[in-house]
């Protein structure tokens, strides 16, 4: 039966058929006719000859009298009455919560809510049979969705559901379904068995009002407890905090958040595994009652690539639920760390643009500071540059935005100069307070920068077309194919302004020009490198021409060259990245696939097919044909099922042979709305029952709900009488004709006229 359809109509026999007489003429006329027929019969045979025997006279008289009697009976209008009852059963709905919170063990004798609900139906087979006889009963299981079932758990032992497993409890969707099903049908009520853990945005209360308007009452039976019982035991690994990027032989800190509710103080066994190898296995002390602890564990990865971490708490005796005792996360290990310190002094779009390009690089740790709200005349601020010895040792590159030299303490600038000379890197961006406009000529960095700061400082207005100053340089890459890079530069937006560079130092190289003005200048300085980008408008590359890939490629390769590092583990044909390695069900991953030729593969890569797939548990979930040849390709995916996933990017030759493969390991976490708190929401069930003009029953008095349902008046019943007329039945005509024929034959046999 589909939504909105009525219940079935049945016809039942009612009692035995009976006879009724309705004369075709009034009773006095019928009686007079009877007398006249008797007289006529007697008159017809009173003068028979004496030769006719008395026996034959009696036979002739009887036949005539019988014919008259048949005629008289027909005129009496006999009818047969049949009685039947038309009955339309009322609708009755039984709905059981099948969400995962029903597995929590807080029922009588340590039973789970699900087990107690099954017992409830198993103990009332007679009531269920009576409901089936009295009403048209529909049975539903509900959780994330509502589905109709032939029998509820506990009613039969065949194919029972052992435990509830829906990830959410959507009472609103259930009530919507009930409103749809009950349209046009009288409804005895709805028996709702649930713990009330509604955890989706839709509000079920207005739907309860609509049920009352439709004369549908809720009879709710609450499962579970609103407060944890004294013997309640539950442990939950709430979160596993793992940094997504790590480096070979560099220590990472793993955080494990555990929530516990123990009947008495005790120990909780925790195991931490990295790639199935146990790195921590010990018991953690917890007090009695509700409590939370965060454990921090240190780990030093030694192998490149992706690694999977799993934190597991062994189930405790009598634990309410074991569904939330583990968490999984992934991290990726790179060869070396590239720590960048970027400080900006002017509110401009380049700040966000650089953060996006560099902060998402796999092995980059970017610390971006803004000094927008600090006045130009402020005293030197030591916090604008690294302060501790550890921070200086870790920082590989310092990027200075639009800030004058006076904003920095002189000793820190001297420290920065020494850092570059000993192997660090420095990059200064253009602006109204940089280079000669920011008094940098008298600073300790004047010797480090690749340009002379003695000339008249000023800004040159554009637009100015960019062009490469040299054909090839590893710091100047705008396209994955190095041969196409010079052409890609010319397609970029023109430079709206730049700082005038009066002269370039002899050891420096100009890599980019804007018209004839130097734009990007670099040089070796001691063991380190320094550079100047004399403008700050690269954010326009993506906005005006959609060249986001060129923007990201340029900045990553520039900092790679300045720091003498590489953001990849090795030279690869294809490199796959993800904006994150962990997400909840339904959340989106953004993948990037970069294909570039190596020295030995340029010819084959130029026409190779680029393909990507998303897999889980050995099954293909999604596939993309990205294109052909070098380039940067971007795709998205939002898995809706929890588990471990692998994003794999491939470069394929003419015969689909792999020329290069790279993969990213991902973890999709379940939306744990059911185990976030063990408390049942019985007040919501009470409110729903009240608003629908129904009743609420606690677990101890659940059996009364069946009796209450059986008392409801629903459906339609009407006694129908049908009349079967016999006065015109063929049997009367046959009998009348047979009697008259018999009389005629007997008269002829007796030689009577």
N, C-alpha and C positions, 0 to 999 in steps of 0.2 A: 504494500500500500504506500503510495507516495505521499509527500507532504500535502497537507490541506485536504486530503480525501477523507470522507466520512467512514464510520464503522459499517460493517456488513449488516444487511437486513435478513432476518430469518423468519420462517413461518412454522409454527408448531401446532400440531393437532391438539384439540382441547375437548375431552370427554367423548361419549359415544353419539352417533347420529340419532336423531329422533324424528317422529312423524308429526305433521301438522295438517289440519283440514281447513280449507278456505272455500266454501261453496261457490259454485259459479252463478247460482241464483239465490235469492234470499231463502232463509231457512223455512218459513211458512210455505213458500212455493215449492220448495224441495220436498217437504212433508206431504203436501197435497199431491204432488206428482207421484210420490211413492204409493199413496192410497189409490190413486187412479190406475196406476200400473197393476196393482194387485187385483183391482176389480176387473180390469180388462183381461187379465190372464184367466181369472176364474170364469168370466163370461165367455171367453173363447172356447173353453173345453167343457162347459156344463151340458151341452146337447150332443155329445158324441154318441154314435150308435151303440146299441147294447152289445153288438158283436165284439166291440173292442174291449179287451180285458181291462180289469182295473189296474193291473200292473203297468200296462202300456199307457193307459190314461195318466197314471201318476208320472211316468217318464216324460211324456209330452208336456204335462203341466210343469214338471220340474225344470225342463229345459227352457220353457218360456219364462218361468219365474227367475231362473238364473240369469238369462239375458237381460231381463228387466233390472235385476239387482246390479249387474255389471254396469249398466247404463247409469243407474242411480249412484253407484259408487264414484263413477267418473265425474258426475255432476257435483259431487261433494268436494271436488278439487283437492285430493290428497297430495301432499308435498313432503319431501324428506329434507330435514334441516341438518346441515353440517356446520360445526363450530370450529374455528381455528384462531390462533393469536399471532398477529404480526408483532415481531420483537426486534428492536435495534439495540444491541448492547452498548453501554457507555464505554468510553475509553478510560483506561487506567495505565499509568506509566510507572515502571520501576527503573530507577537510574542509580547506578553505582559508580563512585569515583574510582578511576583506574590510574590516577597519577602516582608518581613515585613516593610522595610523602605518605601514602597509605601503607608503605612497608615499615614505617617507624613503629618500634615495639614499645608502646606505652598503654596497651590495653590490659584487661584483667589477666592475671597469671602470666604476664610477660608476652601476651599475644600481640602480634602486629595488628594494625588497624584493618589491614586487608584480610588477615586470618579471622578476625572477629566478625567482619562483615560476611565472610563465607559461612561461618557458624550460624549467623543470624538467619540466613536463607535456608541452611540445612535443617535447622530446628523447627521451621514452620512450613513443612510440606503441605499440611492440610489447609492452612490459610492461603497458601499460594494456589492450591487446587480450587478453593472456593472463589478466589479472585478470578481465576481463569473461567470458571463457570458463570460468574456474575457479570464480568466485564470482558471487553476485548483488551487483553493485556499486551503492552509493548515494553520491551526490555532494552535498556541502553547502558553502554559503558562510555564514560566521558573522561577527558583529561585535556590534552592539547586539541583534540577533536572529539566529536560525538558520533558513535557508531552503534547501530542496532544489532543485537545478538539474539539468537533463539532462546538461550537460557543464560542465567546469571551464574557466576561461580558459587558453588554450594548447592545449587539445585540438582546438579547431575555430576557424576564422576567422569564423564566422557569428555576428553579434550579440554579440561579446565585450565584456566590461566593460573599459573603458580604464583605469580607476583605481579603487582602493578608496576608499569614502567614508563608511563607518559611523563614527559619532561615539564609540563605545566598543568595547572588546573584552571580551566576556563569555564566558570559557572555561567557567565553571560552567554557564551555560545550554546550551552545546554538549554538555557531558558528560551533563547531564540528558536531553537529546534522544537521545543515543546509547544511554543506558540504557533509555529507553522503546522505541526502535526495535529493540533487540536482544533484547527479552524473547521467550523461546520459540524462539529461532533460534541455531544454532551460528554463531559469528562468527570469521572468520579474523583480524580485527584492524581497527584504525583508523589510517589514514595522516593525520597532523595536520601541516599546513604553516602555521606561524605565527611571529611574533616574540615571543610570550609576554607581550605588553603587556596583561595582565589588569588592568582598572582599575574594577571594580565591587565592592561589598562582599562578595558571596558568595564563599566559599572553595572553589576547585576540588579541593583535595587530598583531602578525604573522598570526593568523587565518583570520584576515581581509584581509591581503595580499593574502592569498590562495583563499578567496572568489573572489577577483578581477581577479585572474588567471582563475577561473572557470566561469567568466562572471556573477557573482552574486553581485548585488549592494545593499548596505544597505541604506534604507531611515529611518533615526533615528528621533524620536520625543522625545524631552527631557521633563521629568516631574520634578517639584520641582525647588528649587533655590540653587545656589552655595553659596550664602551668606544668612544668616538668615534675613528675612524681619523685618521691624521696630516693627511690632506687633506680632512677633514670641514668643510663650510661650511653654516652655518645661522644665520638671523636671525629673531627673534621679537619682535613688538610685544606685550609681555606685558600692558600696562595703559595706558589713556588716562584720566588723572585730570582731570575737568572739574567745577567747581562747578555744581550744578544750578540755582542761582539767581544771577542777575547783574542789574546795574542800568545804565541808560543812562549812557554816558560814564564808567562806573566800571571800573577795571582789574580783570581777572581773571587768575589764573595757571593755565596749563594744563600738566600734567605728563605726560611720555611716558616710560614705562619700556621699555627695549629690552634684550633678552638676545641675545648674539651668540657664535658659536663659529667663528672664522675660522682657516684654515690658516696665514695670515700677517697681519701688521698691515695694515690697510686702512681704506677709507672706506665708510660705509654711507649711501646717499642717503635722506633723510627729507623727506617732504612733509606739511605740515599744512594742511588745508582747513577753512574755516568756510563752510557753505552753498555748497560747490563753488568758493569763492574761495580761492586760495592765499594763506596768511598767513605761511608759512615754507617755504623750499625750500633745503636745504643738505645737505652731507655731514657725517657725524659720524665722528670717528676712533675706531677700536677696535683694541686690541692683538691679537696672535695668541693662539689658545686661547680658552677660555671666559671671558666677561666680561659685565658688566651696567652700564648707564648710565641715569641719569634726567636728562632734559632738561626744564627749566622755561622756558616761553614765555609772554610777556605779550600780552594781547589786550584791546582796549577796544571793547565792543559799542556801537553807536550806534542800533540799531533795536529796538523792542519785539517781543515774541513769542518763538517757539521757533527755535532755531538748532541745526544738526547739525554736529558736529566729526568730522573723520576724519584719523587719522594713518596714513600709508602708507609702507612701506619698499619700494623697488623691488627685485625679485628679483635676487640676485647670480648670476653664472655658476657653475653646479654646485651651487647651493643645494639642500639636502636636501629642503626642503618650502617651497612658497610659500603654504600654506594659512593660515599664522599671521602674515602680514606686514601686517595692518591691524587697526585697532580703531576703533570708532565710539561716540560719546556725544552726548547732547543737553543743552542748557541753555536756561533761559527768562529773558528779559530783562524786568525791570519798570521802571516809571517812576522810582521813588525807593526808597531803602533805609530800612527801619525797624529800627533797632538798639535792642534792649531789654536792660537790665541788671537782673536779678532776683536778690536776695540774701535767703536765708531762714535763720532762726536756730533754728527748732524742727522736730523730726521730725514732720511731719504730712502728710496725704494731699493737701492743697491744693497742695503743692510739685509733685508729679508731675502733678496735674490741670492746673495752669497751664502747665507745660512742654509737655504734650500739645496744649493748645488753641492756644498761641501759637507754639510751635516749628515747627508744621507749616504755619503761614500762609505763603503763597507768597513774600512779600517781607520777611519778618521774620528778622532775625538775633538769636537769643536766647542770651544768656549767663546761665545759671542757676548761682548759687553756693550751696552749702549750708555753713552754719557750725554744723552739729548737734553736732560733737564739741568745740566750743570752750566753755570754762567761762564762766559769766556774769560772773565777776570778772576776766576777761582784760583785758589792756591794749588800747587802741584798735588796730585792725588796718586799715592803709591799703589792704590788698588787697581789702577788702569793697566798695570803690567804684573807679571808674576812676582810674588814676594818671597816665597819660601825657596829653599835650595831644591827641594823635591819638584816644585812647580817649574823652576828654570830647567832642571835636568830633563823633565818630561816634555817640555815644549819644543817642538821641532821648527815651527814657523810662527812668526808674529806678523799679523796684518794690521797696519795702521790706517784708519779711516781719516775723516776730515777733522783733525785735531791739531792745534798748534803745539810747538815744542814745549812751551811753558806749562802745559798741563801735566807734564811728567817730571818727576824728580830727576836731577842731573845724574845721580848715582845709578838710577835704574836704567837710564839711556846708555850709560857707560857699560852697565852689565849686559844690556842687549847687544851692544857693539861687540863685546868680547864673546858673547854667545854665538853670534854669526861667524866670527872669525874662527871659532873652535869647531864649527860644523853645523851651526843652526842656519836659519833662513829668515829673511825680512822682505816684506812686500809693502810698499806705500801706494795708496790710491790717490787719485786726483781730488781736488776740492779747494774751497776758498781759504782753508787754513793749513794746506799741506805744501810740501816743497818750499819754494822761495816765499810763498805767501804766509807761511806759518813760522817764520824765524828758524827754520831748520838748518840754515847755513852755519849758524853758530853752535849747533848741537853736536854731541858726540857721534850722531849718525851721519853727519855730512860726509865722512870718509867712507862709510859703508855703502851709501846709495850709489847707483851707477851713473848719476847725472851730476853736473856742476850746478851749484845753487847760487852763483855769484851774479848772474845777470838780472835784468829788470824783471821781476815776477809779474805775471798777469795771466788772465784767462782768455783763451781764443774762442770766439763764438763760431758755431758751425752753421749749417750741417757740413760735415767733412766726411768724405768717403774713406773707408778703411781699405788698406791693401797690405799684403805681406811685404816686408822689407827683404826677406830671404825666402828661398823656395821651401826649405825643409828645416824644422827644428823640433825636437821632442817636446818643448814647452808650448809650441804653437800648433795645436791640433784642433780643427773645427769639424772634422769628418772622420769616421772610423777608417776610411781609406785615405792614407797620407797623400796620395796623388790628387785626390779631389779636394783637399783642404784649402789650397789657394783660391780655388773657385768659390768655395763655401764662404770664405771671408768677404768676398765682393757682394754676396747676396744679403749680408747682414745690414741692419739699419745704419744710416750715417751717424757719426758722432756729433751730438749737439754742442758740445764744448770740450775743451781740454786745457790743462795747464801748459803754458809755454815752457818748453825745456830749451834753455839757451845753448847748452852744449852737453855732449855725452863724453864720459870719461874714456880714455884710450882703450882700456881693457873691456869696455862694455860692448854689448851687441844690441842693435835696434832690431826687434823682431816684427813689430807692427808700426805702420804709419797711418796717420789720418791726413789725407792729402800729402804734403811734404813734411808735416810735423811729426816728431817721434811720439809714439803712443805707448808702446810696450818696450821697455829697456831692461836688460838683465846683465849681471856680471858675476864672476867668481870673486869671492872675497875671503882670503885665507882658505880654510877648509869648508867654508860655507858659501852661500849664494844670496844675492839680493836682487830686487827688481822694483820697477816703478811702472804702474799703469796710470797714465796721466789723465784719466777720466773716471767716471763712476756711473755709467749709463748702460752697462751690459744687461740690466734687467729688461731693457726694451727689446732685446733679441727675441724673447719668447712672446711678448705682448704684441709687437707690431708685425712680426713675420712668422711666428710660431716655431722659432728655432730653439726650443727649450733644450733639445739634445745637444745642439752645438754649444749652447751656454754651459751646460753641465760638463761636456767633454773638455771645453777650453779650460775651465777653472780647475778641474781635477788634474789635467795633465800639467798645468802650470805649477800647481803646488807640488805635484809629484816630482817635477824636474828641480824645483827650488830646494826640496828636502832630500833629493837623491834617494827617493823611495818609489814604491809602486803600490797602488791600492789593490792590486791583484796578487794572489799567491805566486803566480808564475805567468810566463807568456802563454796565453791561451788564444785559440781561435774564437771561442765563445765564452762569455762570462755572464752568468745569471745572478740577478739580485732581487730581493724583495724588500718592500718598505718596512716589513716586520716579519718576525718568525712565529708569532703566536697571536691568536685571535679567538673570539667567541664565535659560536655558530651563527652564520648569516653575516658576519662582518667581512669586509672586503680586504683582500690582499692585492697590492699593486706590484707587478713584476716588471723588471727591465732586463732585456736581453741585448748585450752588446756584442756585435760580430766585427772583428777586424782581422785583416790578414797578417800573418807572420812572415818572416823572411822566406820560409820554404813553402808557403801555402798560398801566395798571392794569386797565382793563376787559377787555382781550383776554387778559391773562395769567391771570386768575382761573380760567378754564376751559381753558386751553391744554394740549395733550398734551406730555409731556416724554419724550423718547426719546434713547437713547445707543447708539452703535455702536463696535465695534473693527474697524479695517481694517488690511490689510497688502498692499502691492503692488497696490492697487486692488481687492482682494477683501474681501468682508465676512466677518469671522471670528466675530463674535458681536454680538447685538443685545439691547437691553433696552427694554421699555416701562415707564418708571419711575412714571408716574402722571399726575396733572393738577394744575395750579395751582402757586403758589409753595411753596417748601419746600427742604429739603436732602435729597438722595437719595444713597445710597451703594451701590456695586457693586464686585465683584472680578472679576479675570480672571487666568489663569495661562497665557500662550502657551507652547506646547511646541516652537515652531519659531523659530530665530534670524532676525532681520531688523528692519526698521524698521516700526513700528506707529503708528497714529493713533487716539486715543480722541476721539470727537466727540460732544458733547452738543447737543441741538436742542430748541427750544421751537416747537411747531407749532400753527398756527391751525386753524379748522374745516375748511378745504380742504387741510390739510397744508402750507400755505404757511409758510415759516420766519419766525418772529418774532424769533428770536435763535439764534446758533450760536457755540459756543466749542469749541476742540480742544486736545489735549495730544499732543505728539510724544514717542514712546517708542523705546527701543532695547533689543532682546533679544539678548543675546550667546550664542553657542554654548558648550556645555560642552567646552572644549578639553582633554579628557583625553588625547587622542592625541598632541599635539605638546608637551605640557608638558616632556617629556624625550625625547631621541632614542634613548636606550639601549634595546636589546632586553633582554628578560628570559629569556635562554636557560636559566638555572638552573631556572626554574619548569618549563619544558618537560622538562628532564632529570628533575626530581623527579616530574612527572606520569607520564612513561614508566616510571620505576623503580617507582613505587607501583602501576602497573597491570600489572606483569610484562611490560613491553614494552622497546623500545630507543629510544635517541636517536641521531640522525644529524646531523652538521653539514652545512653547505651543500655542501662539497666532496665528501662521500660520500653525497649524497642518493639517488643511483641505487641504492645498496645496500638502501634501504628497500623498493623494489619486489621485489627478489629475496627479501628476508626474508618479505615478505607471501606470495609465491607458494609458499614452503616450508611454510606453515601448513596443517594438516589441519583442515578444517571441512566440515560437511555430512554427508549420509547417503547410502549406496549399498548396494543389495542386488540379487543376481541372482535373477530370478523365472523358473521353468519352468512352462509350461502344456502339458497333454497333450490332444491331439485324437484320440479313439478312432475307429478305422476299421472294427473288426470288425462293428459294427452300422450301418455306413454304408449308405445306400440302394443304392449301386452294387453291393454284394455280393448283395443280395436281387434286384436287377434281373438281374445276370449269371447267378445260379443259376437264376432262373425262366426266363430266356431260353434257357439251355442245355437245360433239361428240356423246354421247349416245342418247341424245335428237334428234339430227339430224338424226341418223340412224333409230330411231323408227318412226320419222315422214315420212322418205322416205319409210319405209316398209308399213306404214299405207296408203301412197299415191300410193302404188304398183309401186314404182320406183326401178330401179335396184340399 
